Amino acid sequence: MSGGFAVVDVETTGLVAGRDRVAEIGIVHVDPDGTVRDRWETLVNPQRDLGPQRIHGIRAEQVRDAPLFLDVLPEIARRLEGRAFVAHNARFDHRFLAAEFLRAGEQFPVGADDVVCTMRLARTFLPGAGRSLQDCCNAFGLLLEDAHTAGADAEATAHVLSAYLSMAPEDPAWAVALERAATTSWSVPVRSGHPGLTRGHSDHLARLRRRLAAAWTDGMLSPESVAGLYAEADRFGVAEEQVDALLREPAPAPSGGWPPPGVPVAPEPGRRLVLTGQMRRPRHEITERLQAAGYPVHPAVTRAVALVIAADPDTQSTKARRARAYGIPVVGEDFLHTLLEGR
């Protein structure tokens, strides 16, 4: 796995490394001669709200079964070891990986000055062109599909790098970057780690989870339902071990109580509500409308709260997790229409 370049892209829950988290990472290898090969990508469970979902398009339901960063750290280290670190706006990706490694108790051995940035190199190789990844792809006639997914962006950046290499194959800067990478000391584990979980695979698991939830009757599963679950998993290419893990999860709470099955019931005006996540409309505007309708908006989740309204109802934000622990319903932003209808 050593030699050449490792082109990296991360999708994150926000812009501040250390506070925000990595939610997806893609790594593509490029040989010293510019040959692009070996794309790897995985979703990462950030254990928090996903932030600007309109940008990266990752849903909370997709990362529920995704590995933690700690789980994929060995695989990331293995794929970066001995290779020059490359990214488009490389300091951004570097900051987030360094922060995630530090959170996991490891030092990220690649220094901020040791990265190769295809965005900065655009000034040399594409003078007069824009510097965004899309601009660079357009300049070389490259197709950027599924923009803002880590694997697709990493692969597009890899092809931009390959084009740079073909324009100046003897540039000594390449040799310097490769030599520096070859002598970088990795103290983190480089054994094979978690193989990762792509968005498509995660969607299959989410579908299986919904089928499982629908199959529960009176707190029990029929043998036919279990057999059907394994058969559907086989069609999706989902490992039996992952179905085993789904079946070990607690059964859904029996129906009855609040909210009832189906569409949740709007609480009476006067009951406290909590908002979480980055919604389509400004938070202050939503707060003002709710308060005008008689619903106090509370900053924290307590047992006195009636409802949590989330940008994504499957979010793993601290507020949503606490609400679920208290048995408080968590609903999506669209439920605002029910609360504010006619107001």
Steps between C-alpha positions, in 0.01 A plus 500: 500500500808730517622756246312763305226733614192458721225740394260572785161663536288531814139606546442657839224615733629858486808713446676493838738207545490362853145620558351366178564144390579296191188332360652346187849445361627392159857405408626435146854390414697653216829351382803726444433477124143631546312170480182524710402187690351349815207719614382443856228685686288466810236680697598578859262529793582848638301442820339842460271702275602489134497876447443636144336192350394697192871511405626148562162323471572253780198397704513404866339167414799422275765549768313316776672173408820658371829438683643754740817680392692293753383186318631612160815673627725198434369470144552871440854478634573200280382684191697816581824340614791564269300725268496875450181652643299681229166681515317790341521775764729259680533691825128454566514121463830487689359695797204267533704181477756633748217587742337157461829319556564711810152422632585131454819545703737496202721760336444559130855472363448715189579864567288786368794613284546151355175488303455536125206729421350472152307822562819700563674330208223627270672840507803339336338249266170677422572874504187702442266212583290473814643308794201292608509127434224544242700776327811279484300206365343725237841626391617143432168376361450270799154394616426565866207280596344483847678814615533531878521127551842413636580219257394693190684817603815303586491325163446827312790656690714197414437557130584870538828398667566253219454781248745720692755216501468457125560872447821510705623144561855614583399768748723437806212589732346158435818320601529712815143416603550128435832489684353680800208254510733201479690618809194597707484293817158353573456400864129434452385145422514426127339157513182451301208657683126526438438464125254789502138556408393678183182703465337229290581229754371722779172551312459121479548471876247777560249318280557179695456689826164638381389152391601364839307772683189418294538127572475529879159393634428498872872518571577182303631413154364212300747248351368596156587866560853415610554273200372773268738750657803277434381433144466871428841569655652240270351676197651829617839347570471574873697259719309264728698636794342841446152348500593317821590839652167650392311213660687552827372857525216561748149451366305818424286630782145368477246736349292715727591810695619820338554535213269233359600301191499699178510878496596645842242711676579870543535594867273766644625860488696580811704180491876543461671414173868459410665555161809317377697494176552739211155549350391642167381823658697715748474380859391842628213511251373157605532593868304822452218323315474223760495747787237707321292181476532448876784247510796594723828395336736361761880486450549162667319167525343430838218270599266800479555528124213367287664472160838532326492631142807401298634586157537123463281287731765223507767741622747393767533847649533516878152650529342223292680223688389643834142537375488135395638397839214693665240362259441843343400485131750628243336619177623653177490862391195436285298451820518877544216523247278304741588728790473826311215424261271799479728713715 
